[in-house]
């Protein structure tokens, strides 16, 4: 696949730049438990704001394209 920038312009265009765990679950078509595990174990880097995880969309794309 292309660079993260190229993929960013093509993938998940309907999602905001920062997504939450529920949106991550939808993007990857996985269960909520696995979505939380991916962010808790830092497999997909995220930010914790209060009690919520905020995941930059570029990190999801990097994870999918093995560029993280």
N, C-alpha and C positions, 0 to 999 in steps of 0.2 A: 504494500500500500504506500501511499504518498506520505508526505510530511504531516505532522500534527496540524499545521496551518491549513494545508490542502484538505485534510479530512474534516477539520473544524467547519469549513465552509460547506461541506457536503452532508455531514452526519448530524442527526438530532437537531435539525434546524428549528423545530417547533418548541424546543426546550430552552429555558433561560440559561444564562452563563453559569449560574450557581444553581444546583439542584439539591433536593433533599433526598433522604433515603427511599421514600416512596417513589419518587421519580426515577431514582437509580434502579429500583426494582423493575419499573416499567420499561426503562431503556434496555436493560439486559435480559428482560423476560425471565427473571429469577424470583425466588421466594424472598420474603422480607428478612428471614433469619440469615440467609446467605448474604443479602445486601448489607445488613449490619455487620456481619463478620468481615466482609471485604473492607469496610471503612475502619472498624475497630482494630484489625490487624495491620492496617496501613498498606494493604495490597493496592487499594485505590486511595491515594492521599486525599485528606479532607481537612476541614476546619471544624472545630466544635464551638458553636456559638450558643451559650447557655446550655440547654439540654438537647439541642439539635445539631446534627451534622450537616454541614454545607459542603457539597462536593463540586469543585470546578468542573465544568463540562469537558474541558480539555484533558483532565485527568482520566475521565471515563474513556475518552477516545484513545488516549495513550495506553490505557489498560487493554483495550480491545485490539489495538494494533501492535501491542508488545513494544511500545516505545517509552515506557516509564522507567 
